[in-house]
Amino acid sequence: MSQLLNRTMEQDSHPYSYKRSEHLKLRNDIEAVFRQNKVVRANPLKLIYAVEPADEFSWQVAFVAPKKIHHFAVDRNRNKRLMRESFRLNRGILTDVLGNTHVKLSFLLVAQNAEKLTYAEMEDRVRLLLSRLSEKVAKDCSNMRGIL
């Protein structure tokens, strides 16, 4: 029993883990992101985000590959898997820039067209989106002194 507990504690402290609390799942939370409708693009990806005041920096993310664009489930799943893995390994970009702010960042990472990207191309696009997002949010936070 204690071995199982130790193993789960080790997994939670892993720097590249993607915890349940970081998943954007609730319909109301997703609708809130669309209501703010702030967008960053790096073709063929689009990042739609919302920023809210919070006690400490946190984020929630969802990955989307629309059925209208990706007709086969295999293609949708592959794109979401590549986006998820690229985000998981490069999310340090967000914490490096925004780690000391007091905001909750919710965003959707959307594959906009049926272009099949390699992992390296997907990672470059995700990295570009994350750096643009962190710059925009940092700029917004510095303009709004109440959030910092």
C-alpha positions as CSV (number, residue, x, y, z in Angstrom):
1,M,0.0,0.0,0.0
2,S,2.7,2.5,0.9
3,Q,4.6,1.6,-2.3
4,L,1.5,2.6,-4.3
5,L,1.2,5.9,-2.4
6,N,4.9,6.7,-2.9
7,R,4.6,5.9,-6.6
8,T,1.6,8.2,-7.1
9,M,3.4,11.0,-5.1
10,E,6.4,10.6,-7.4
11,Q,4.2,10.9,-10.5
12,D,2.6,14.1,-9.2
13,S,5.9,15.7,-8.7
14,H,7.2,14.9,-12.2
15,P,8.0,18.1,-14.0
16,Y,6.4,17.1,-17.3
17,S,3.2,15.5,-15.9
18,Y,-0.2,16.6,-17.3
19,K,-2.5,16.5,-14.2
20,R,-6.3,16.2,-14.2
21,S,-6.7,19.6,-12.7
22,E,-5.0,21.1,-15.8
23,H,-7.6,19.6,-18.2
24,L,-10.3,22.0,-19.4
25,K,-13.4,19.9,-19.4
26,L,-16.5,21.7,-18.0
27,R,-18.9,23.2,-20.5
28,N,-19.2,26.5,-18.6
29,D,-15.4,26.9,-18.5
30,I,-15.1,26.2,-22.3
31,E,-17.9,28.7,-23.0
32,A,-16.1,31.3,-20.9
33,V,-13.1,30.9,-23.1
34,F,-15.2,31.4,-26.2
35,R,-16.9,34.5,-24.6
36,Q,-13.6,36.2,-24.1
37,N,-12.5,35.1,-27.6
38,K,-8.9,36.2,-27.4
39,V,-6.9,34.4,-30.2
40,V,-3.3,33.7,-31.0
41,R,-2.5,32.0,-34.3
42,A,0.3,30.0,-35.8
43,N,-1.0,28.2,-38.9
44,P,-2.4,25.5,-38.9
45,L,-3.0,26.0,-35.1
46,K,-5.1,28.5,-33.2
47,L,-5.1,29.1,-29.5
48,I,-8.2,30.7,-27.9
49,Y,-7.7,31.8,-24.4
50,A,-9.3,33.5,-21.4
51,V,-7.6,35.1,-18.4
52,E,-9.1,35.4,-14.9
53,P,-7.7,36.7,-11.6
54,A,-6.7,34.0,-9.2
55,D,-4.7,33.4,-6.0
56,E,-1.8,31.9,-7.9
57,F,-0.8,31.1,-11.5
58,S,-2.6,28.1,-12.9
59,W,-3.9,26.9,-16.3
60,Q,-6.4,24.6,-17.9
61,V,-6.1,23.4,-21.5
62,A,-8.2,21.4,-24.0
63,F,-7.1,20.1,-27.4
64,V,-9.5,20.3,-30.3
65,A,-9.4,18.7,-33.8
66,P,-12.8,19.5,-35.4
67,K,-14.7,16.7,-37.2
68,K,-15.5,19.1,-40.0
69,I,-11.9,19.5,-40.9
70,H,-10.4,16.1,-39.8
71,H,-12.9,13.6,-41.2
72,F,-11.3,10.5,-39.8
73,A,-11.0,9.8,-36.1
74,V,-7.5,8.5,-36.7
75,D,-6.4,12.0,-38.0
76,R,-8.3,13.8,-35.1
77,N,-6.7,11.6,-32.5
78,R,-3.2,11.9,-34.0
79,N,-3.4,15.7,-34.1
80,K,-4.7,15.9,-30.5
81,R,-2.0,13.5,-29.4
82,L,0.8,15.6,-31.0
83,M,-0.6,18.8,-29.6
84,R,-0.9,17.3,-26.1
85,E,2.6,16.0,-26.1
86,S,4.1,19.2,-27.6
87,F,2.3,21.2,-24.9
88,R,3.3,18.8,-22.1
89,L,7.0,19.1,-22.9
90,N,7.0,22.9,-23.6
91,R,4.7,24.3,-21.0
92,G,7.7,25.6,-19.1
93,I,7.4,28.6,-21.5
94,L,4.3,29.7,-19.7
95,T,5.6,29.2,-16.2
96,D,8.9,30.9,-16.9
97,V,7.1,34.1,-18.0
98,L,3.9,34.0,-16.0
99,G,4.9,32.0,-12.9
100,N,4.8,35.0,-10.6
101,T,1.4,36.4,-11.8
102,H,-1.9,35.8,-10.1
103,V,-4.0,34.6,-13.0
104,K,-5.9,31.5,-14.1
105,L,-5.3,30.9,-17.8
106,S,-7.8,28.7,-19.7
107,F,-7.2,27.9,-23.3
108,L,-8.1,25.7,-26.2
109,L,-5.5,24.6,-28.7
110,V,-7.3,24.0,-32.1
111,A,-6.1,22.3,-35.2
112,Q,-7.5,24.5,-38.0
113,N,-6.9,22.6,-41.2
114,A,-6.3,19.0,-42.3
115,E,-2.5,19.5,-42.9
116,K,-0.6,16.6,-41.5
117,L,2.3,17.9,-39.5
118,T,5.3,15.9,-38.2
119,Y,6.0,16.0,-34.5
120,A,8.8,18.5,-35.0
121,E,6.6,20.9,-37.0
122,M,3.8,20.6,-34.4
123,E,6.2,21.2,-31.6
124,D,7.6,24.4,-33.3
125,R,4.1,25.7,-33.8
126,V,3.0,25.0,-30.2
127,R,6.2,26.5,-28.8
128,L,5.5,29.7,-31.0
129,L,1.9,29.8,-29.7
130,L,2.9,29.5,-26.1
131,S,5.6,32.2,-26.3
132,R,3.1,34.5,-28.0
133,L,0.5,33.7,-25.4
134,S,2.8,34.3,-22.5
135,E,3.9,37.7,-24.0
136,K,0.3,38.8,-24.5
137,V,-0.8,37.8,-21.0
138,A,2.2,39.3,-19.4
139,K,1.5,42.6,-21.2
140,D,-2.1,42.5,-20.2
141,C,-1.2,41.8,-16.6
142,S,1.3,44.7,-16.5
143,N,-1.5,47.0,-17.9
144,M,-3.9,45.7,-15.2
145,R,-2.1,46.3,-11.9
146,G,-4.9,44.7,-9.9
147,I,-4.2,41.2,-11.2
148,L,-0.5,41.2,-10.3
